[in-house]
Structures are given as C-alpha cells and as structure tokens.
Amino acid sequence: MKHLLQRAAVLAAGLILTGAAAAQTVSISTLPPGSINNVQTQAIAKVVQDAAGIQMRVVTFNSPAASMGAVQAGQAAFTFMSNDEVGIAVRGKDEHEGKPLDKLQLAVTVFPFKVGVLVRKDSGIDTVADLKGKRFPTGWQGFPQGIALSNAILATAGLSLDDTDGVPTANLLRAADDFKSGRLDATVFAVGAPKMAEVDAAVGIKFLSLDDSEEAKKAMAAIRPEYTVAPQAPLPHLNGVIGETNLMQYAMTVAVSADVDEETVYKTVKAIHENKAALVAAHPSFNAMNPDNLAVQQQDVTYHPGAIRYYKEIGIWKGE
C-alpha cells in the first residue's frame, strides 16, 4: 500500500508539472486590428499554442516603437515586427536615437513583406513621380515608421515628403480613413491588409508600381538598408494590385527579449518552422514563408540562443 501511495504521489506531481507547463503564458505584441500584422500575429499565436502548448496572448500597440518597447520593458516576451524597425531599434536610430533597445533579439525571420502607395483607380495618378504636389500623409505622430516608408518609396522617383502637399496624420489606419473620405490623394499601406479590402470596396484602389532600377533601389536603401523593390503578381486577396506591380519589400520577423528563457524560444521557433500549412490556412501571406530561410541573417541584429539551438539542430543555421 505504501508503495502504491508513493507511486500515486509521483504520478500526481507529474500531472501538476505537466499542467503547469501547458499553462505557460507569454505575450506577443503587434499593431492594432485592421492591420495585416495583427492578423498574422494572431495566426502565429494560435500555431504556437496548438503545437507548443504555450498560451501566446496577443497584445496591441499603435506603433512599432511601443510594440518593441513592451518587449524591452518586459511587458511582452515577443513582438511581430518588421526587420527595418528592429534594425533601427537595436542601432539606436531615428526615434530610438541614443536609446537603443538592447534586449531585442531575433527568433524568426518569417517572410518577405510588401508595402506600397495606393491611389484611386480613377485618380489619373499612375507613377510615384505623379505624387509631386499631391495630398499625402505626413507627421505620423503615432507611427513614425510611416515617415521612413513614405520617404523610401518617394525616393525611387527622386522625391521626398517635402515634395508633397502634406496632410497631418497619426497612423496608418487614420491615414487610410482620410484617403477613403477624400482628404488624401494617396497613402502608404501593406498589401493584403484587411483595411485595403474595406477601402477598395468603398472607392476602388490601385497600388503604384515602383521603379525597380538599381538607382531606385539604392535610393530606397539609403533610407533604411532593409528596404528594396520586388515584383508582386495580382492575387485575389491583394486588393489594388492590378497586374504585375513593383512594391517595397522588407521582412517580417518575430523578435524576442534576451531575457526569455532558451526553451520557450526553442519551442516557439520549432512550432513556426513545422507548421506552415496551419499558418497559411490562417492567412495566405504565409505562403511566402520558406521554412529553410527562417534563420536569414539580419544586419546588426543577433538571434536568441534558443533560436540558434533549433536552427543548428535542423541544419539551417548559417551564422557564426
């Protein structure tokens, strides 16, 4: 009997420990609902929960800086963030000048991500050069990345925000609403975002095709080195992409605090790597994810040891 009680106690302890592990909760920060990043983050959180047994709670912020700041401050373990924003945060550039986010590391480089300038189909605006003197969002108090995105796209035609008729805006969603209401002639947004379906249904949109010459790419990269130009074929879920269209491209990543334990990061990375089909089922943008490229090296930003351990284990690590 004593032996049976001891075995029962061991089994009970095992169940408690298993339950504790299954109940582990972490947060991942992203942009608000309406943005494509929010949809993509929800997909990642569900896959991590289902495949790794980690409860991943999505928390939202109005700007990339606030989203990454939550990781730096320990309010979130992960963030779904573009590599250009992670880059300036780690380097201490732009709005992070003199205040680098030194705890930010990479877990996954998920997939290439495309952004463009949208105009009304009937606007008569057909090239980026045509945006000179047009009403375009500026200020971007709640979304400073909008300044870099806009200037990088405009630079492909030798322009900057100074060459437009600036209309103050707070963030991407506000600018999209101002565009829909007729206060703006053009604005920037991610291709495939839910908001683009809404705006297209209301006024009819098209994304301008960018110059893809080496000179244009160099001008874009001068704003941030992560930016480049890449072609995009039309697809049913890409409202406003009419015919083959050259768009701005950078990468979306899952970044993580250096303070997060190695095992949690290892399990999270493993879940993302092994479950592309589930991610695609949640949003077609994950079709662009190549599981062999999740460890692509990013300028000035290191990977978390938990991620490196997994990538070395499956043979795709190319870092030092």
FIMI-742076 format. One line per 4 residues: number of its first residue (from 1); their letters; for each residue x, y, z of C-alpha. Coordinates in nm, 2 decimals, decimal comma, always signed. Example, Ala and Ser with C-alpha at 12.3 -4.5 7.8 and 13.67 -1.06 7.14 Angstrom:
<recs>
1> as> +1,23:-0,45:+0,78  +1,37:-0,11:+0,71
</recs>
This chain:
<recs>
1> mkhl> +0,00:+0,00:+0,00  +0,28:+0,24:+0,10  +0,45:+0,17:-0,24  +0,12:+0,24:-0,43
5> lqra> +0,08:+0,57:-0,24  +0,43:+0,67:-0,33  +0,37:+0,59:-0,70  +0,04:+0,78:-0,69
9> avla> +0,22:+1,08:-0,54  +0,48:+1,07:-0,81  +0,21:+1,05:-1,08  +0,02:+1,34:-0,93
13> agli> +0,33:+1,55:-0,92  +0,40:+1,47:-1,28  +0,04:+1,58:-1,38  +0,08:+1,90:-1,19
17> ltga> +0,41:+1,98:-1,36  +0,26:+1,89:-1,70  -0,03:+2,11:-1,63  +0,20:+2,40:-1,53
21> aaaq> +0,40:+2,36:-1,85  +0,08:+2,35:-2,06  -0,05:+2,66:-1,88  +0,27:+2,87:-1,96
25> tvsi> +0,16:+3,21:-2,09  +0,36:+3,46:-2,29  +0,26:+3,77:-2,47  +0,34:+3,88:-2,83
29> stlp> +0,30:+4,24:-2,92  +0,18:+4,38:-3,26  -0,02:+4,66:-3,43  -0,40:+4,70:-3,37
33> pgsi> -0,68:+4,51:-3,55  -0,73:+4,63:-3,91  -0,36:+4,59:-3,98  -0,23:+4,29:-4,16
37> nnvq> +0,03:+4,25:-3,89  -0,24:+4,18:-3,64  -0,40:+3,91:-3,85  -0,06:+3,75:-3,90
41> tqai> +0,03:+3,77:-3,53  -0,30:+3,60:-3,43  -0,21:+3,32:-3,67  +0,13:+3,27:-3,51
45> akvv> -0,01:+3,28:-3,16  -0,26:+3,01:-3,24  +0,01:+2,78:-3,40  +0,24:+2,82:-3,11
49> qdaa> -0,05:+2,75:-2,87  -0,16:+2,44:-3,06  +0,19:+2,30:-3,15  +0,40:+2,40:-2,85
53> giqm> +0,14:+2,41:-2,57  +0,24:+2,77:-2,49  -0,05:+3,01:-2,44  +0,05:+3,31:-2,65
57> rvvt> -0,15:+3,62:-2,58  -0,16:+3,89:-2,84  -0,13:+4,25:-2,71  -0,16:+4,55:-2,94
61> fnsp> +0,01:+4,89:-2,96  -0,05:+5,18:-3,20  +0,32:+5,20:-3,32  +0,61:+4,97:-3,38
65> aasm> +0,82:+5,16:-3,12  +0,56:+5,10:-2,85  +0,53:+4,73:-2,95  +0,91:+4,68:-2,93
69> gavq> +0,93:+4,89:-2,62  +0,69:+4,65:-2,45  +0,95:+4,37:-2,51  +1,23:+4,59:-2,39
73> agqa> +1,04:+4,67:-2,07  +0,94:+4,31:-2,00  +0,57:+4,37:-2,08  +0,58:+4,12:-2,37
77> aftf> +0,81:+3,83:-2,45  +0,78:+3,85:-2,83  +0,69:+4,10:-3,09  +0,59:+4,05:-3,46
81> msnd> +0,78:+4,33:-3,62  +0,95:+4,43:-3,95  +1,32:+4,39:-3,98  +1,37:+4,76:-4,05
85> evgi> +1,20:+4,86:-3,72  +1,40:+4,60:-3,53  +1,71:+4,73:-3,70  +1,67:+5,09:-3,60
89> avrg> +1,57:+4,99:-3,25  +1,89:+4,79:-3,20  +2,11:+5,05:-3,37  +1,95:+5,34:-3,17
93> kdeh> +1,85:+5,53:-3,48  +1,55:+5,76:-3,57  +1,30:+5,77:-3,28  +1,54:+5,54:-3,08
97> egkp> +1,83:+5,79:-3,11  +2,05:+5,75:-2,80  +1,81:+5,49:-2,66  +1,88:+5,15:-2,83
101> ldkl> +1,66:+4,86:-2,73  +1,95:+4,64:-2,63  +1,73:+4,34:-2,52  +1,58:+4,28:-2,87
105> qlav> +1,69:+3,97:-3,05  +1,55:+3,77:-3,34  +1,36:+3,44:-3,31  +1,24:+3,40:-3,67
109> tvfp> +1,27:+3,58:-4,00  +0,92:+3,48:-4,11  +0,87:+3,60:-4,47  +0,92:+3,90:-4,71
113> fkvg> +0,66:+4,17:-4,67  +0,53:+4,42:-4,92  +0,41:+4,78:-4,89  +0,31:+5,03:-5,15
117> vlvr> +0,14:+5,36:-5,22  -0,23:+5,34:-5,31  -0,43:+5,58:-5,51  -0,78:+5,58:-5,65
121> kdsg> -0,82:+5,39:-5,98  -0,97:+5,69:-6,15  -0,72:+5,95:-6,00  -0,50:+5,99:-6,30
125> idtv> -0,20:+5,92:-6,08  +0,00:+5,65:-6,25  +0,36:+5,68:-6,12  +0,53:+5,78:-5,80
129> adlk> +0,66:+6,09:-5,98  +0,29:+6,20:-6,02  +0,27:+6,23:-5,64  +0,46:+6,56:-5,65
133> gkrf> +0,23:+6,83:-5,51  -0,04:+6,57:-5,42  -0,21:+6,55:-5,08  -0,01:+6,29:-4,89
137> ptgw> +0,00:+6,20:-4,52  +0,28:+6,35:-4,31  +0,36:+6,39:-3,94  +0,29:+6,03:-3,84
141> qgfp> +0,29:+6,12:-3,47  +0,17:+5,77:-3,36  +0,35:+5,58:-3,63  +0,70:+5,72:-3,71
145> qgia> +0,77:+5,43:-3,94  +0,53:+5,60:-4,18  +0,79:+5,87:-4,24  +1,06:+5,62:-4,34
149> lsna> +0,82:+5,41:-4,56  +0,69:+5,72:-4,74  +1,03:+5,87:-4,80  +1,18:+5,54:-4,92
153> ilat> +0,90:+5,49:-5,17  +0,91:+5,86:-5,29  +1,29:+5,83:-5,32  +1,25:+5,59:-5,61
157> agls> +1,13:+5,89:-5,81  +1,37:+6,14:-5,66  +1,11:+6,28:-5,43  +1,05:+6,31:-5,05
161> lddt> +0,77:+6,41:-4,83  +0,87:+6,77:-4,87  +0,76:+6,75:-5,24  +0,40:+6,65:-5,14
165> dgvp> +0,11:+6,86:-5,01  +0,14:+6,72:-4,65  -0,17:+6,64:-4,46  -0,10:+6,56:-4,09
169> tanl> -0,19:+6,21:-3,98  -0,14:+5,99:-3,67  -0,11:+5,64:-3,80  -0,17:+5,40:-4,09
173> lraa> -0,54:+5,34:-4,01  -0,62:+5,71:-3,97  -0,44:+5,78:-4,30  -0,64:+5,51:-4,47
177> ddfk> -0,96:+5,65:-4,34  -0,86:+6,00:-4,46  -0,78:+5,86:-4,80  -1,12:+5,69:-4,82
181> sgrl> -1,30:+6,01:-4,72  -1,12:+6,21:-4,99  -0,88:+6,41:-4,77  -0,58:+6,24:-4,92
185> datv> -0,48:+6,16:-5,28  -0,26:+5,88:-5,18  -0,12:+5,69:-4,88  +0,10:+5,40:-4,78
189> favg> -0,02:+5,07:-4,66  +0,06:+4,70:-4,65  -0,07:+4,49:-4,95  -0,32:+4,23:-4,84
193> apkm> -0,43:+4,41:-4,52  -0,80:+4,38:-4,42  -0,82:+4,76:-4,43  -0,73:+4,75:-4,80
197> aevd> -1,04:+4,53:-4,88  -1,26:+4,79:-4,70  -1,11:+5,09:-4,88  -1,11:+4,92:-5,22
201> aavg> -1,48:+4,83:-5,18  -1,56:+5,20:-5,09  -1,36:+5,39:-5,35  -1,16:+5,15:-5,58
205> ikfl> -0,78:+5,15:-5,54  -0,47:+5,06:-5,72  -0,11:+5,04:-5,59  +0,15:+5,23:-5,79
209> sldd> +0,43:+5,02:-5,95  +0,77:+5,14:-5,83  +1,08:+5,19:-6,05  +1,30:+4,88:-5,99
213> seea> +1,62:+5,01:-6,14  +1,94:+4,97:-5,93  +1,94:+5,35:-5,89  +1,59:+5,34:-5,74
217> kkam> +1,68:+5,05:-5,51  +1,99:+5,24:-5,39  +1,78:+5,55:-5,31  +1,53:+5,34:-5,12
221> aair> +1,81:+5,16:-4,92  +1,96:+5,49:-4,83  +1,66:+5,55:-4,61  +1,69:+5,21:-4,44
225> peyt> +1,92:+4,93:-4,55  +1,64:+4,66:-4,52  +1,43:+4,82:-4,79  +1,43:+4,70:-5,15
229> vapq> +1,19:+4,67:-5,45  +1,03:+4,34:-5,55  +0,76:+4,24:-5,80  +0,42:+4,12:-5,70
233> aplp> +0,17:+3,94:-5,92  -0,20:+4,00:-5,87  -0,38:+3,76:-5,64  -0,75:+3,75:-5,52
237> hlng> -0,67:+3,87:-5,17  -0,44:+4,15:-5,28  -0,68:+4,44:-5,33  -0,53:+4,71:-5,55
241> vige> -0,26:+4,50:-5,71  -0,36:+4,53:-6,08  -0,12:+4,35:-6,30  +0,24:+4,29:-6,22
245> tnlm> +0,33:+4,56:-5,97  +0,67:+4,65:-5,81  +0,64:+4,72:-5,44  +0,86:+4,80:-5,15
249> qyam> +0,98:+4,48:-4,97  +1,14:+4,41:-4,64  +1,09:+4,12:-4,40  +0,86:+4,04:-4,11
253> tvav> +1,02:+3,89:-3,80  +0,94:+3,75:-3,46  +1,17:+3,93:-3,22  +1,21:+3,83:-2,86
257> sadv> +1,36:+3,96:-2,54  +1,70:+3,84:-2,45  +1,55:+3,77:-2,10  +1,32:+3,50:-2,23
261> deet> +1,44:+3,15:-2,14  +1,60:+2,94:-2,41  +1,35:+2,66:-2,40  +1,05:+2,88:-2,46
265> vykt> +1,21:+3,04:-2,77  +1,32:+2,70:-2,90  +0,96:+2,56:-2,87  +0,82:+2,88:-3,03
269> vkai> +1,06:+2,87:-3,33  +1,00:+2,49:-3,37  +0,62:+2,54:-3,38  +0,65:+2,81:-3,65
273> henk> +0,90:+2,61:-3,86  +0,70:+2,29:-3,86  +0,35:+2,43:-3,92  +0,35:+2,64:-4,24
277> aalv> +0,03:+2,47:-4,35  -0,16:+2,59:-4,04  -0,02:+2,94:-4,08  -0,13:+2,95:-4,45
281> aahp> -0,47:+2,83:-4,35  -0,50:+3,13:-4,12  -0,37:+3,38:-4,38  -0,24:+3,34:-4,73
285> sfna> +0,05:+3,57:-4,67  +0,23:+3,28:-4,51  +0,26:+3,12:-4,85  +0,57:+3,35:-4,88
289> mnpd> +0,73:+3,18:-4,58  +1,02:+2,94:-4,67  +1,09:+2,72:-4,37  +1,46:+2,69:-4,48
293> nlav> +1,50:+3,07:-4,46  +1,38:+3,14:-4,11  +1,74:+3,20:-3,99  +1,83:+3,46:-4,25
297> qqqd> +2,09:+3,69:-4,10  +1,98:+4,05:-4,04  +2,21:+4,34:-4,03  +2,32:+4,44:-3,68
301> vtyh> +2,07:+4,21:-3,50  +2,16:+3,88:-3,33  +1,94:+3,57:-3,29  +1,83:+3,44:-2,95
305> pgai> +2,03:+3,13:-2,82  +1,71:+2,93:-2,82  +1,65:+3,00:-3,18  +2,01:+2,93:-3,28
309> ryyk> +2,00:+2,59:-3,10  +1,69:+2,49:-3,30  +1,83:+2,62:-3,63  +2,16:+2,43:-3,58
313> eigi> +1,97:+2,12:-3,49  +1,78:+2,12:-3,82  +2,08:+2,23:-4,02  +1,97:+2,57:-4,15
317> wkge> +2,19:+2,80:-3,93  +2,44:+3,00:-4,14  +2,56:+3,24:-3,87  +2,89:+3,21:-3,67
</recs>
